[in-house]
Each structure stands twice: as C-alpha cells, then as structure tokens.
Amino acid sequence: MATTAPLVDTRRQATPVRRRRGRRLLRLLPALAPALAILVAGYQRRWMSDDGHIYVRTVRQILVGNGPVFNPGERAEASTGTLWQWLLAAAGLPGWDIATAAVYGGLLLTAAGFALAGLGCLRLYGHLYGHQYGSRYGTSRALPLGALTLLALPPVWDFATSGLETGLATCWLAGAWLLLTTAPTTPWTSVVLGLGPLVRPELGLVSAVFLAAQWLTVRPGPRRTLAGLGAALAAPVAYEVFRAGYYGHLVPLPGVTKEASRSLWARGLGYLADLTGPYLLWLPALFILAALLPARAAGPRTPLIPTLAPVVAGLLCWVYVIKVGGDFMHGRMLLPGLFLLLLPVFLVPATRPWTLAATATAVWAVLCAGLLRTPYEGGFGPDGIADERGVYVQQNADPHPVHHTFAGADGHAAYGESARTAAPLRLLLGPVSVAGGAPTVTGVHNVLGMNGTAVPLSGAALDRIGLAYPLAAHSERRRGGRVGHDKQLPVEWIVADRGAGELPPGADPSKVAAARRALGCPALADLRAAARAPLTPRRFVDNLTGAWTRTTFRFPNDPVAAEGKLCGR
C-alpha cells in the first residue's frame, strides 16, 4: 500500500531563511553605509580633471592601434597609474566613452574601497568579541570613526571621481588589507599585495609593508617565502622590464619631470598643512588617540600586525609625499596615506571609549562638511596649490565638467579650436598659434589633457613641462616654480626638435641653431632614439640596458650651455 508523503509548510521554512539573511544584512550595514555615503557625495561632485584626460588620450591611442603612447611615433609613458590605464582601455573596447567610464568607474571603485575597509574592520573586531559583536563579519553595533573623518573632507568627495587612479588606489588599499586580515596564507593574497607599484609607483611602499606583515603573520619556511615573493613580484617586475625596453625609462615620464627622487621638505610640510589646517584635522586625530589607550585596556586587543601594517604604510606614504614637496592639487597626494592611517579605525566596536570618540568626531564632521573650506576655494593658493575641481568648474562654466569645453576660459577655448582645425604642417604654441613646419599638427600647451583632446591622434600634443614630452622632462628644473610644474622647456628647443621654417615670435635664432646641434650630441641623440627609433629587438635591449642612465640624465635649459656641456664645445 502506497504511503503519502507528509505535507511540508514551506512558508514556515522560508521565514527563518529570510530572518537569517536579514540578520546578515544588518551585520553588514556598518560597512555598506559609508560606501553609500561616498557614492552620494562623489556623484554630487563628479568631474574630470585635466590630468584625467591625459589617461584618455593614451587609451585612445591604444584602441586605435598606436600602442600605450601619448603621441604616435614617440614612446612616452604619460600615465602614472599603469593598472588604471589598462582598465580604461578595457572599458573602451565595447565602445564606452572613456572619460565617462573614468569618472563613474573611479566612483564605483572608491565606494568599493570604503565597503572593503568596513569589512576589514568588522573582521578585525568581530573575531575578538565573539558573540557579543557578531559572527565572521562583526556586528551592527560597530560605529563609523575613520569613515566619518574621511566623509567629512571635501577633497575626499572631489577625488572620488576626477578621472584619476585615486578610486582604484582606495579599492586596492582596502582590498589588500582585507586579504591580509582574512587570508594571509593564500598565494593570491601575495599577488594582490604586490600590485602597489602598478596602481601608483609610490604605492610600492605599501606593497613592501603589507608583504612584510604577511610574512610576519604566516612565518613561512624559505621555500614558501620565495614562492610568495615570486607571486608578489611577477607582475610588477614583468611590467618594469616592458617599461624599460619599450620606453627606455625606469619610471613613467611624470616621475622624471616631477623629479620624484628630490627632497623639498619645507614645501612638503606646507602641503601637509594645506590639508590639515583648514579642516582642523588634528581634532579627530586627538579623539582617536584619546580613545586608543582606554579601549585597549578595557577589552581584548586586536592582532598587532594587521592593525599596525596600514598605519606604518600610511606614515611612509606621507613621509614620501612631504619629501618630494607635495603636489599642486589640494589634498590629493595625501589621501592614500590618510586612508591607510584610518583603516584600523574605519569602523570601531561600540565600547564606551570608542563611542565617545565617534560622537566627538561626528560633531567635528558636521562642522567640517558644512563650514570648513580652504581660503582659496575655487582657485589657486599662494603656494601654487589649487582647488583643482573648483578651477575646472569655473573654467568650463559647468558644475560637473567631464568633457571640457573651457567655456569660461577664452584663452584655452581659442587654443583648442586652433588645434582642432589646424591644417597639417602647423606648429601651435599655445595659447597663440604661429606658422611652423612640423611634419604633422603639433600643439604645445601646458594644459596637457585639453591639448591631447584637441590635437588629433595623428598629431603631437606636447607640453613644455614634460609630462608627455621626453625632451622637456629631462631638462633642468627651474627654482621657485610651481610644484609639479617647475620645468619649462624654452621654445628654441621645441622649434629645433619639431619645427622647420619661420621662427615664432621671441625665438632666438642663435639658440635654435645651438639646440639643433645639441640634439645631435650623444646623450640627447640617445634620448630621442629611445623614444622614436623603430622598436626592433636590438632597440629594446639597448633601451633596457640604458634605462638607468637615461632616467637620471638632465641637460641645461639654455641651448648654448647644453651644447657646451653635451658636445664638449
């Protein structure tokens, strides 16, 4: 006789499942809330920087088959963030607008970084406090502390987009730290930790600290140590070999033109004060420090290595930025270091000391977000530091400038129109265009992203600073120039290198002749060949073996002095 299966009330079974899912989402809410907040703040301040458009031109050259160059026929690496460049190239393959992809891709990566930072903190504190603070990823009782500090700062809102690699850096820093706290033994963790130099060259400091922290956590034997180191270094070393052989340099060209190895401590300290002073950033720092000692005395201690690793890495990043003299964009270069310093307290458990610190920080955050601003908001400060987003909002007469029109800056707009409509055999020295004899349209303008947008891909978009022009990058730095813009190649060099025919107004014929002779001397001839000679296997090897000498080479700005020094005359 057949038996009848008992009836099952599926509604009663589904209810506990839904409850468990609800509890999981509740536990993740502290990590997701800051991510949602930065999405809103970043979207409201969305924009594209001129330096972001430098990436755009290089990506366009890749997509049309000219390779990772800024101008055809000259192998110059204008992109500082290698991974960001190639991610944008991937985004351009389906036909997406690259500038739009850079803006919104950066915003999504920033939000992902905030979410990963929160998950890392929930993991760090959750396994200490057990049932009191939740399961693997912590508790809904976690409080934002470092998250509030970041969310209160206008530069964080601005560089959530901007088209630069900042969003990728935020995501990588948080993701690497999360892997360090949750999966330090896996080979893929080593691979991710080693990607720092490809995100930005100076983030190699973070890779070194995180890899050391991984080794101290796992304490592997010699064989596993070598295997992990090989996994971490494989991609950066492979790309460095490609860079040296293809471009003939050891670092991207902006690293040469900005003299990344120099020491300008006083100017760097001024750059730090430019961020910390207007926003009273020392206040949340005091609140955090005041909560640390009682918090560690009152409860279980967090693991020392994953707690200290981002702090040490953040301090090293700040020391490096201060050493090289800071940057010309308000706050931008200090943001990765600040994010690292705040990672261990991005979220904190709701104990009494941390609750008091979070409450005080929340009061400061409201004041900071609502009232505190730089004294030069929308313009340039006395030290050449700019509210970069504010400048481009004004110059484009657009609250969200992505594709720059420069409707509010007549000089830039006129130059852009000249570059777009110039016939071949034209040399344009922005913002005034003059006749020359270049083999194709050559535009020279220091607003390089706009120049790269206006000049056709078949032409040459150059800058006298040297961000995409090897000859300018290797010229000597001017004293007292604006940070990041303190090289200015004299026009005689450009005419000698790129022009032939009538000289532009102000050019000295004798210096043009001296520059032409100097360009034929061994050092400058090698520099030009490294970038312009056909890339044969022999050329690749010569570029590779001469990369160190070439990267450190500098020549005098004055063509007569350069001829005497380089040619022995």
SEMARSE-446002 format. One record per residue (C-alpha): x, y, z. Coordinates in Angstrom, 2 decimals, always signed. Last residue first. Layout:
<nodes>
- c1,c2,c3
- X,Y,Z
...
</nodes>
This chain:
<nodes>
- c1,c2,c3
- +82.22,+72.73,-27.15
- +82.26,+69.37,-25.34
- +79.09,+68.19,-27.10
- +76.90,+67.71,-24.05
- +78.16,+70.53,-21.84
- +78.85,+73.16,-24.49
- +75.71,+72.34,-26.43
- +73.65,+72.46,-23.25
- +75.10,+75.85,-22.31
- +74.18,+77.23,-25.73
- +70.73,+75.61,-25.60
- +69.92,+77.15,-22.19
- +67.71,+74.69,-20.33
- +70.69,+72.65,-19.16
- +70.54,+68.83,-19.54
- +69.35,+66.02,-17.27
- +70.03,+62.25,-17.37
- +68.78,+60.12,-14.44
- +66.26,+58.11,-16.49
- +68.69,+57.67,-19.39
- +71.46,+56.27,-17.23
- +69.07,+53.81,-15.56
- +67.32,+52.81,-18.80
- +70.49,+52.09,-20.79
- +70.30,+48.30,-20.58
- +66.59,+48.18,-21.33
- +66.59,+50.75,-24.12
- +69.52,+48.99,-25.80
- +67.74,+45.64,-25.44
- +64.51,+47.00,-26.92
- +66.42,+48.70,-29.76
- +68.12,+45.41,-30.63
- +64.76,+43.60,-30.66
- +63.46,+46.30,-33.03
- +61.28,+49.16,-31.81
- +61.79,+51.67,-34.62
- +63.66,+54.74,-33.30
- +61.49,+57.41,-31.67
- +61.58,+57.06,-27.88
- +64.99,+55.50,-27.26
- +66.32,+57.31,-30.33
- +65.44,+60.70,-28.86
- +67.21,+60.02,-25.57
- +70.21,+58.51,-27.40
- +70.58,+61.61,-29.59
- +70.28,+63.74,-26.46
- +73.18,+61.94,-24.78
- +75.35,+61.54,-27.91
- +75.19,+65.11,-29.34
- +72.84,+65.60,-32.30
- +70.21,+67.40,-30.25
- +72.95,+69.79,-29.11
- +73.48,+70.96,-32.71
- +69.80,+71.69,-33.16
- +69.70,+73.47,-29.79
- +72.64,+75.66,-30.78
- +70.85,+76.64,-34.02
- +67.67,+77.45,-32.11
- +69.77,+79.45,-29.64
- +71.27,+81.52,-32.46
- +67.84,+82.11,-33.97
- +66.40,+83.44,-30.66
- +62.65,+82.79,-30.52
- +60.52,+85.74,-29.41
- +57.95,+85.47,-32.18
- +57.86,+82.00,-33.78
- +60.60,+81.12,-36.25
- +59.69,+80.63,-39.92
- +60.71,+77.23,-41.26
- +61.39,+73.93,-39.58
- +59.78,+72.86,-36.32
- +59.77,+69.77,-34.07
- +63.13,+69.43,-32.34
- +64.77,+72.76,-33.11
- +61.47,+74.62,-32.73
- +60.80,+72.84,-29.44
- +64.30,+73.56,-28.14
- +64.01,+77.26,-29.06
- +60.71,+77.47,-27.17
- +62.43,+77.05,-23.84
- +61.39,+73.92,-21.88
- +59.51,+74.91,-18.75
- +60.10,+72.69,-15.72
- +58.70,+73.69,-12.34
- +55.18,+72.46,-12.97
- +54.85,+69.67,-10.39
- +55.29,+72.21,-7.60
- +55.04,+75.74,-9.01
- +58.44,+77.13,-9.91
- +60.85,+78.59,-7.37
- +63.97,+77.21,-8.98
- +63.59,+75.93,-12.51
- +64.17,+72.21,-13.02
- +66.69,+71.04,-15.61
- +65.51,+69.50,-18.86
- +64.85,+65.75,-18.96
- +61.06,+66.04,-18.96
- +61.13,+68.63,-21.73
- +62.86,+66.26,-24.18
- +60.72,+63.32,-23.08
- +57.40,+65.07,-23.89
- +54.34,+63.57,-22.18
- +54.54,+65.09,-18.69
- +57.43,+67.27,-19.86
- +56.60,+70.74,-18.57
- +56.79,+72.30,-22.05
- +53.79,+70.22,-23.08
- +53.25,+68.32,-26.30
- +50.24,+67.07,-28.27
- +51.63,+65.55,-31.48
- +49.32,+64.79,-34.38
- +47.74,+61.57,-35.65
- +45.54,+61.39,-32.56
- +44.17,+64.81,-33.47
- +45.06,+67.73,-31.15
- +42.06,+68.95,-29.13
- +41.78,+66.16,-26.55
- +45.52,+65.87,-26.02
- +45.77,+69.63,-25.56
- +42.93,+69.54,-23.03
- +44.79,+66.87,-21.08
- +48.08,+68.75,-21.47
- +47.14,+72.14,-20.10
- +50.79,+73.05,-20.68
- +50.29,+73.70,-24.38
- +52.34,+72.75,-27.44
- +50.30,+71.52,-30.40
- +51.97,+69.77,-33.32
- +49.97,+69.14,-36.50
- +52.13,+66.95,-38.73
- +55.61,+67.08,-40.27
- +56.28,+70.28,-38.31
- +56.95,+73.40,-40.41
- +55.82,+76.40,-38.42
- +53.11,+79.01,-38.50
- +52.01,+80.53,-35.21
- +49.16,+79.79,-32.80
- +48.89,+81.76,-29.57
- +47.68,+79.82,-26.47
- +49.55,+77.75,-27.05
- +52.44,+77.22,-29.43
- +50.87,+75.64,-32.48
- +53.14,+74.21,-35.18
- +51.39,+73.53,-38.48
- +52.45,+71.30,-41.36
- +48.99,+69.72,-41.43
- +45.95,+72.02,-41.21
- +44.77,+73.32,-37.85
- +41.04,+72.98,-37.07
- +41.17,+71.04,-33.81
- +44.34,+72.75,-32.60
- +43.02,+76.25,-33.30
- +39.71,+75.46,-31.55
- +41.58,+74.20,-28.50
- +43.72,+77.34,-28.45
- +40.64,+79.55,-28.53
- +38.99,+77.61,-25.70
- +42.12,+77.80,-23.54
- +42.33,+81.58,-23.97
- +38.58,+82.13,-23.53
- +38.32,+80.38,-20.16
- +34.69,+80.08,-19.02
- +33.50,+77.94,-21.93
- +36.55,+75.76,-21.37
- +34.74,+72.94,-23.24
- +35.96,+70.06,-21.06
- +34.23,+66.71,-21.40
- +33.62,+65.85,-17.75
- +32.89,+69.20,-16.12
- +30.17,+68.79,-13.46
- +29.22,+72.28,-12.20
- +29.93,+73.71,-15.68
- +31.31,+77.14,-16.59
- +34.30,+75.23,-18.01
- +36.95,+77.43,-16.41
- +34.90,+77.83,-13.24
- +34.22,+74.13,-12.68
- +37.81,+73.44,-13.71
- +39.23,+75.70,-11.00
- +36.84,+74.36,-8.35
- +37.91,+70.79,-9.11
- +41.56,+71.66,-8.78
- +41.36,+73.64,-5.57
- +44.90,+74.61,-6.39
- +48.29,+74.60,-4.71
- +50.56,+77.25,-6.24
- +51.95,+78.31,-2.86
- +49.63,+81.33,-2.51
- +46.52,+79.26,-3.17
- +44.81,+78.89,-6.54
- +41.07,+78.98,-7.26
- +37.64,+77.59,-6.44
- +38.20,+77.66,-2.69
- +41.30,+79.75,-1.91
- +40.76,+80.03,+1.86
- +40.29,+76.23,+2.06
- +36.94,+75.15,+3.45
- +35.29,+74.44,+6.79
- +31.56,+75.12,+7.02
- +29.21,+72.21,+6.35
- +31.46,+69.20,+5.91
- +33.85,+70.30,+8.64
- +31.22,+71.31,+11.20
- +29.21,+68.13,+10.65
- +32.41,+66.06,+10.80
- +33.52,+67.76,+14.05
- +30.27,+66.75,+15.76
- +30.60,+63.21,+14.35
- +34.19,+63.03,+15.59
- +33.03,+63.81,+19.13
- +30.42,+61.05,+18.93
- +32.88,+58.56,+17.42
- +35.43,+59.27,+20.18
- +32.81,+58.87,+22.92
- +31.56,+55.64,+21.38
- +35.15,+54.37,+21.04
- +35.84,+54.87,+24.74
- +32.48,+53.33,+25.82
- +32.57,+50.25,+23.61
- +30.62,+50.29,+20.34
- +33.23,+48.47,+18.27
- +35.12,+50.59,+15.72
- +34.75,+51.22,+11.98
- +37.43,+52.93,+9.88
- +39.59,+52.54,+13.00
- +42.17,+50.13,+11.55
- +41.89,+51.83,+8.12
- +42.39,+55.41,+9.34
- +46.13,+55.63,+8.74
- +45.70,+53.89,+5.38
- +43.04,+56.35,+4.20
- +45.25,+59.26,+5.28
- +48.17,+57.84,+3.30
- +46.01,+57.39,+0.21
- +44.58,+60.94,+0.62
- +47.90,+62.80,+0.94
- +48.51,+63.03,-2.83
- +45.14,+64.68,-3.47
- +44.97,+67.19,-0.63
- +44.80,+70.31,-2.79
- +46.23,+69.57,-6.23
- +49.70,+71.10,-6.87
- +51.60,+68.30,-5.13
- +53.76,+67.65,-2.10
- +57.41,+68.67,-1.96
- +59.17,+65.39,-2.72
- +59.87,+64.71,+0.97
- +56.33,+65.53,+2.10
- +54.86,+62.99,-0.31
- +57.40,+60.36,+0.79
- +56.80,+60.99,+4.50
- +53.06,+60.77,+3.93
- +53.35,+57.42,+2.17
- +55.63,+56.12,+4.92
- +53.10,+57.17,+7.57
- +50.33,+55.37,+5.69
- +52.37,+52.18,+5.38
- +53.14,+52.18,+9.11
- +49.47,+52.73,+9.94
- +48.35,+50.15,+7.38
- +50.63,+47.48,+8.95
- +49.88,+48.35,+12.60
- +46.49,+46.69,+12.94
- +47.28,+43.71,+10.71
- +50.45,+43.06,+12.81
- +49.16,+43.76,+16.34
- +46.13,+41.49,+16.40
- +43.37,+43.49,+18.14
- +43.44,+43.60,+21.91
- +40.62,+42.30,+24.05
- +38.87,+44.85,+26.22
- +39.23,+47.73,+28.67
- +42.96,+48.45,+28.38
- +42.96,+48.61,+24.59
- +39.94,+50.95,+24.58
- +41.37,+53.06,+27.41
- +44.60,+53.60,+25.43
- +43.09,+54.15,+22.00
- +40.22,+56.52,+22.81
- +42.35,+59.64,+23.34
- +44.34,+58.85,+20.21
- +41.15,+58.70,+18.14
- +39.77,+61.95,+19.57
- +43.13,+63.68,+19.06
- +43.25,+62.64,+15.39
- +39.62,+63.76,+15.03
- +40.77,+67.25,+16.16
- +44.07,+67.38,+14.24
- +42.11,+67.58,+11.01
- +41.13,+71.16,+11.77
- +39.72,+71.29,+8.22
- +41.68,+74.36,+7.06
- +44.90,+73.21,+8.78
- +45.27,+69.53,+7.93
- +45.18,+69.83,+4.15
- +47.30,+72.93,+3.48
- +49.43,+71.96,+6.49
- +50.51,+68.83,+4.63
- +51.37,+70.87,+1.52
- +53.38,+73.27,+3.68
- +55.27,+70.30,+5.08
- +56.05,+69.28,+1.51
- +57.35,+72.75,+0.68
- +59.71,+72.59,+3.62
- +60.82,+69.04,+2.85
- +61.76,+69.55,-0.79
- +63.88,+66.44,-1.39
- +64.28,+65.10,-4.96
- +63.73,+61.50,-6.09
- +60.35,+62.10,-7.78
- +61.82,+64.79,-10.03
- +58.44,+66.00,-11.31
- +59.59,+65.65,-14.94
- +61.05,+62.20,-14.36
- +58.12,+60.78,-12.38
- +55.76,+62.31,-14.96
- +57.63,+60.20,-17.58
- +56.67,+56.88,-16.02
- +59.59,+55.21,-14.22
- +62.57,+53.07,-15.29
- +62.90,+54.64,-18.72
- +63.72,+53.39,-22.25
- +60.04,+53.44,-23.27
- +59.67,+49.91,-24.64
- +62.62,+48.14,-23.02
- +62.44,+49.86,-19.63
- +58.64,+49.68,-19.48
- +58.50,+46.03,-20.59
- +61.07,+45.05,-17.96
- +59.10,+47.05,-15.38
- +55.91,+45.31,-16.48
- +57.42,+41.89,-15.81
- +58.79,+43.06,-12.46
- +55.42,+44.42,-11.33
- +53.50,+41.30,-12.48
- +55.81,+38.64,-11.02
- +56.75,+40.44,-7.79
- +54.02,+39.18,-5.49
- +53.95,+35.60,-6.82
- +57.75,+35.40,-6.67
- +57.74,+36.71,-3.11
- +55.18,+34.09,-2.14
- +57.19,+31.31,-3.73
- +60.40,+32.55,-2.12
- +58.77,+32.63,+1.30
- +57.17,+29.22,+0.73
- +60.61,+27.72,+0.06
- +62.33,+29.52,+2.95
- +59.72,+28.48,+5.54
- +56.60,+30.50,+6.24
- +56.14,+32.85,+9.22
- +52.41,+33.40,+8.48
- +51.79,+36.72,+10.26
- +55.35,+38.04,+9.98
- +55.41,+37.15,+6.27
- +52.08,+38.87,+5.63
- +53.24,+41.96,+7.51
- +56.39,+42.10,+5.36
- +54.19,+41.80,+2.27
- +51.98,+44.62,+3.58
- +54.96,+46.90,+4.26
- +56.59,+46.28,+0.86
- +53.29,+46.64,-1.01
- +52.61,+49.91,+0.79
- +55.99,+51.31,-0.24
- +55.29,+50.13,-3.81
- +52.45,+52.61,-3.52
- +54.98,+55.17,-4.74
- +54.70,+53.83,-8.31
- +50.91,+54.11,-8.48
- +48.49,+51.20,-9.08
- +51.22,+49.22,-10.82
- +53.66,+49.81,-7.97
- +51.03,+48.53,-5.48
- +50.27,+45.21,-7.21
- +52.37,+43.08,-4.85
- +49.66,+42.74,-2.19
- +47.29,+41.29,-4.80
- +49.72,+38.55,-5.86
- +50.65,+37.76,-2.25
- +46.96,+37.39,-1.38
- +46.58,+35.11,-4.39
- +49.20,+32.80,-2.89
- +46.97,+32.13,+0.15
- +48.30,+32.30,+3.72
- +47.23,+35.81,+4.71
- +43.52,+35.15,+4.11
- +41.37,+37.28,+6.44
- +43.47,+40.15,+7.82
- +45.91,+40.50,+4.91
- +43.09,+39.92,+2.44
- +41.16,+42.82,+3.99
- +44.30,+44.98,+3.88
- +44.79,+44.28,+0.18
- +41.14,+45.06,-0.52
- +41.29,+48.36,+1.37
- +44.45,+49.56,-0.35
- +43.32,+48.27,-3.76
- +39.91,+49.96,-3.58
- +41.37,+53.30,-2.50
- +44.09,+53.12,-5.16
- +41.50,+52.34,-7.84
- +39.47,+55.35,-6.73
- +42.58,+57.57,-6.81
- +43.57,+56.49,-10.35
- +42.41,+59.74,-11.95
- +39.17,+60.53,-13.78
- +38.27,+63.17,-11.16
- +35.85,+60.82,-9.27
- +36.09,+60.02,-5.56
- +38.74,+62.70,-5.79
- +36.32,+65.55,-5.15
- +34.42,+63.95,-2.27
- +37.67,+63.04,-0.50
- +38.95,+66.58,-1.12
- +35.77,+67.91,+0.60
- +36.60,+66.12,+3.91
- +33.73,+64.99,+6.17
- +33.49,+61.52,+4.62
- +37.09,+60.77,+5.54
- +36.71,+61.52,+9.24
- +33.32,+59.79,+9.35
- +34.86,+56.61,+7.93
- +37.70,+56.77,+10.45
- +35.03,+56.68,+13.15
- +31.99,+54.76,+11.98
- +30.43,+52.66,+14.78
- +30.02,+48.90,+15.00
- +26.79,+47.80,+16.68
- +25.53,+46.02,+13.54
- +28.14,+43.41,+14.25
- +31.19,+41.55,+13.03
- +31.99,+39.93,+9.73
- +32.66,+36.42,+10.98
- +29.94,+36.42,+13.60
- +28.69,+39.16,+15.86
- +29.96,+41.62,+18.41
- +28.96,+39.99,+21.70
- +29.05,+36.50,+20.21
- +32.77,+36.76,+19.54
- +34.47,+39.97,+20.69
- +37.83,+39.23,+19.12
- +36.63,+37.58,+15.91
- +34.39,+40.55,+15.19
- +37.00,+43.26,+15.75
- +39.30,+42.53,+12.83
- +36.56,+41.05,+10.65
- +34.30,+44.06,+11.16
- +37.31,+46.29,+10.48
- +38.13,+44.52,+7.22
- +34.51,+44.60,+6.15
- +34.45,+48.37,+6.67
- +37.58,+48.84,+4.59
- +36.09,+46.64,+1.87
- +32.97,+48.84,+1.75
- +35.02,+52.04,+1.57
- +37.15,+50.57,-1.21
- +34.05,+49.50,-3.13
- +32.76,+53.07,-2.88
- +36.03,+54.38,-4.29
- +35.94,+51.77,-7.05
- +32.41,+52.81,-8.00
- +33.41,+56.49,-8.15
- +36.50,+55.77,-10.21
- +34.45,+53.76,-12.69
- +31.97,+56.64,-12.87
- +34.54,+59.25,-13.81
- +36.88,+57.06,-15.85
- +34.00,+55.43,-17.75
- +32.66,+58.88,-18.63
- +36.07,+59.94,-19.92
- +36.46,+56.69,-21.87
- +33.11,+56.80,-23.68
- +32.15,+53.16,-23.97
- +32.85,+51.44,-27.29
- +32.97,+47.84,-26.06
- +36.80,+48.07,-26.02
- +36.89,+51.37,-24.14
- +36.37,+49.79,-20.72
- +39.34,+47.50,-21.35
- +41.46,+50.55,-22.20
- +40.22,+52.19,-19.02
- +41.40,+49.16,-17.04
- +44.72,+49.37,-18.88
- +45.33,+52.98,-17.88
- +44.18,+52.36,-14.31
- +46.61,+49.46,-13.97
- +49.54,+51.60,-15.09
- +48.81,+54.63,-12.91
- +51.33,+57.33,-13.86
- +50.17,+57.60,-17.47
- +52.39,+59.77,-19.71
- +54.63,+56.91,-20.84
- +56.47,+58.27,-23.89
- +57.16,+56.15,-26.99
- +57.23,+58.76,-29.76
- +55.99,+57.94,-33.27
- +52.34,+58.37,-32.40
- +51.72,+60.70,-29.45
- +50.62,+59.80,-25.93
- +51.82,+56.22,-26.13
- +50.47,+52.84,-25.00
- +50.26,+51.38,-28.54
- +49.28,+53.02,-31.82
- +46.50,+50.51,-32.51
- +43.40,+52.71,-32.47
- +42.46,+51.46,-29.00
- +45.90,+52.07,-27.54
- +45.98,+55.65,-28.86
- +42.54,+56.27,-27.34
- +43.84,+54.94,-24.02
- +46.76,+57.37,-24.15
- +44.38,+60.24,-24.93
- +42.06,+59.35,-22.04
- +44.86,+58.99,-19.49
- +45.90,+62.60,-20.15
- +42.20,+63.49,-19.84
- +42.40,+62.52,-16.17
- +45.21,+65.03,-15.78
- +42.75,+67.71,-16.91
- +40.44,+66.64,-14.11
- +37.03,+65.13,-14.76
- +34.04,+65.89,-12.55
- +31.52,+64.41,-10.15
- +30.83,+66.48,-7.01
- +27.24,+65.27,-6.39
- +28.26,+61.80,-7.52
- +31.14,+61.72,-5.05
- +28.94,+62.71,-2.13
- +26.24,+60.15,-2.99
- +28.66,+57.29,-3.65
- +30.68,+58.34,-0.60
- +27.59,+57.91,+1.58
- +26.68,+54.54,+0.06
- +30.16,+53.22,+0.83
- +29.97,+54.66,+4.36
- +26.67,+52.76,+4.92
- +27.85,+49.44,+3.48
- +30.35,+48.53,+6.20
- +28.04,+49.46,+9.08
- +25.16,+47.64,+7.31
- +26.99,+44.31,+7.05
- +25.61,+42.98,+10.34
- +22.12,+44.05,+9.36
- +22.49,+42.32,+6.01
- +23.44,+39.13,+7.80
- +20.50,+39.48,+10.20
- +18.12,+39.94,+7.29
- +19.51,+36.88,+5.55
- +18.99,+34.86,+8.72
- +15.44,+36.16,+9.04
- +14.67,+35.32,+5.43
- +15.92,+31.79,+5.99
- +13.90,+31.53,+9.23
- +10.71,+32.56,+7.32
- +11.25,+30.28,+4.35
- +10.82,+27.08,+6.38
- +7.49,+28.23,+7.88
- +6.20,+29.21,+4.43
- +7.26,+25.87,+3.01
- +4.77,+24.05,+5.26
- +5.62,+20.46,+4.42
- +2.91,+17.83,+3.86
- +3.86,+14.33,+4.82
- +4.45,+11.96,+1.95
- +1.54,+9.54,+1.43
- +2.29,+5.87,+1.67
- +1.48,+3.38,-1.04
- +0.00,+0.00,+0.00
</nodes>
